[in-house]
Amino acid sequence: MAIAWQIGNTTIRNPYRIKDGLKALKESGLAGEKAGQEWDRRYRDELIKTGLLKATQSSDKSNSAGRKWRSAFEKLGFIFPGEKKNEEPIEGTAWTLTPTGIQLIQSNDAIVLEDLFTRALTAPVYEGLEKDTFFSPLFWVISVLNELALLGENNTSALESLKALYKPLVLQIFRLVK
């Protein structure tokens, strides 16, 4: 089953662990190497070594922990993505820290960290209904909440109008969930 919007998962559990996970990636020497099962295994082992992950090779035979951390970093814009289908790779950048990722591991200021995470969550993460467009689930949720606040609780006809307005986006989410 596909999931409409998933950033991280229970492997990471806590956004405060992302900073240390990025440090582990930087210090591991894996940044810039081609990702795959071997990369996932080596990164998982690095996470175990740093104490961020309580797993063993036998408890994570598929090396999924390394893959899940890499996926979260990519979706949040803290590392550059690898090759996408039908796209030319940007040489030397795949799986390396983005400027935002570098700022995250260098900062100890709570306000700066909050700003970096907020910016990461506002990035469009999925292609939209039209080709070459993007969809930001966070902005969509905020816009729905804003419209509901403007409509008021007891305005049934306005709520129906709101449903009609957002139906294409809701359908897109359900298509991703199937």
C-alpha positions in Angstrom: 0.0 0.0 0.0 1.4 3.4 -1.0 1.3 6.1 1.6 0.3 9.7 0.5 2.7 11.5 2.7 5.4 9.9 4.8 8.4 11.7 6.1 10.6 9.4 8.1 9.0 6.6 10.0 9.3 4.8 13.3 12.9 4.1 12.6 13.8 7.7 13.2 11.0 8.3 15.7 12.0 11.9 16.7 13.1 14.9 14.6 15.8 15.7 17.1 17.6 12.5 16.0 17.9 13.8 12.4 20.7 16.2 13.2 22.9 13.4 14.7 21.9 11.1 11.8 23.2 13.7 9.3 26.4 14.0 11.3 26.8 10.2 11.2 26.3 10.3 7.4 28.9 13.1 6.9 31.4 11.4 9.1 30.9 7.9 7.6 32.3 8.8 4.2 29.2 7.5 2.5 28.0 10.9 1.3 28.3 11.0 -2.5 28.5 7.2 -2.9 25.9 5.4 -5.0 23.1 4.2 -2.8 21.9 0.6 -2.8 21.9 -2.3 -0.4 25.6 -2.1 0.4 25.2 1.7 1.1 22.1 1.0 3.3 24.0 -1.7 5.2 27.1 0.5 5.8 25.0 3.4 6.9 22.9 1.2 9.2 26.2 0.0 10.8 27.3 3.6 11.2 24.0 4.4 13.0 24.5 1.4 15.3 28.1 2.5 16.0 27.0 6.0 16.9 24.3 4.7 19.2 21.5 6.2 17.1 20.1 2.8 16.2 19.6 -0.2 18.5 19.7 -3.0 15.9 21.9 -5.8 14.8 22.7 -7.3 11.5 20.4 -10.2 12.2 17.5 -7.9 13.3 17.8 -5.8 10.2 18.6 -8.3 7.4 17.1 -6.1 4.7 19.2 -3.1 5.8 16.0 -1.1 5.9 17.1 1.2 8.7 19.8 2.9 6.5 17.4 3.2 3.6 14.6 4.8 5.8 17.0 7.4 7.3 18.3 8.3 3.8 14.7 8.6 2.5 13.7 11.0 5.4 16.8 13.1 4.8 16.1 13.3 1.1 12.4 14.1 1.5 13.2 16.9 4.0 15.8 18.3 1.6 18.8 17.7 4.0 20.6 15.6 1.4 20.6 15.8 -2.4 18.6 13.0 -4.1 20.1 10.3 -6.2 19.2 9.7 -9.8 15.5 9.8 -10.7 14.0 7.9 -13.6 14.5 9.6 -17.0 16.7 12.4 -15.5 20.3 13.1 -15.8 22.1 12.8 -12.4 23.8 15.9 -11.0 27.4 14.6 -10.8 28.9 14.4 -7.4 25.9 15.5 -5.4 23.8 12.4 -4.8 23.4 11.6 -1.2 25.6 14.6 -0.1 24.4 17.2 2.4 22.5 20.2 1.0 23.3 23.6 2.3 20.3 23.2 4.6 21.6 19.9 5.9 25.0 21.4 6.6 23.4 24.3 8.5 21.4 21.8 10.5 24.4 19.9 11.7 26.4 23.1 12.4 23.7 24.9 14.4 23.0 24.7 18.1 20.6 27.6 18.1 17.0 26.4 18.8 15.5 29.2 16.6 17.7 28.4 13.7 16.9 24.7 14.0 13.2 25.4 14.2 13.5 27.6 11.0 15.4 24.8 9.2 12.8 22.2 10.0 9.9 24.6 9.1 11.5 25.3 5.7 12.0 21.5 5.2 8.3 20.8 5.9 7.1 23.5 3.5 9.0 22.1 0.5 6.8 20.5 -2.2 7.3 16.8 -2.0 5.1 15.2 -4.7 4.3 15.9 -8.2 0.9 17.6 -8.6 -2.1 16.8 -10.7 -0.4 18.5 -13.7 2.9 17.4 -15.2 5.8 19.4 -13.9 3.9 20.7 -10.9 4.4 19.9 -7.3 2.1 19.3 -4.3 2.9 20.3 -0.7 0.8 18.3 1.7 1.6 20.7 4.5 0.5 23.8 2.6 -2.6 21.9 1.5 -3.5 21.1 5.2 -2.9 24.6 6.2 -5.0 26.0 3.4 -7.9 23.6 4.4 -7.7 24.7 8.0 -7.6 28.3 7.0 -10.7 27.9 4.8 -12.5 26.1 7.6 -11.7 28.9 10.0 -13.1 31.4 7.5 -16.3 29.4 7.0 -17.2 29.0 10.6 -18.5 25.8 12.2 -22.2 26.1 11.4 -22.1 26.9 7.7 -23.0 23.6 6.0 -23.3 25.0 2.4 -19.9 26.7 2.7 -18.4 23.3 3.9 -19.9 21.7 0.8 -18.3 24.3 -1.3 -15.0 23.7 0.4 -15.3 19.9 -0.3 -15.8 20.7 -4.0 -12.8 23.1 -4.0 -10.5 20.5 -2.6 -11.9 17.3 -4.1 -9.2 17.1 -6.8 -6.4 17.2 -4.2 -8.2 14.7 -1.9 -8.5 12.4 -4.9 -4.8 12.7 -5.6 -4.0 11.7 -2.0 -6.4 8.7 -2.2 -4.7 7.6 -5.5 -1.4 7.6 -3.7 -2.8 5.6 -0.8 -4.1 2.8 -2.9 
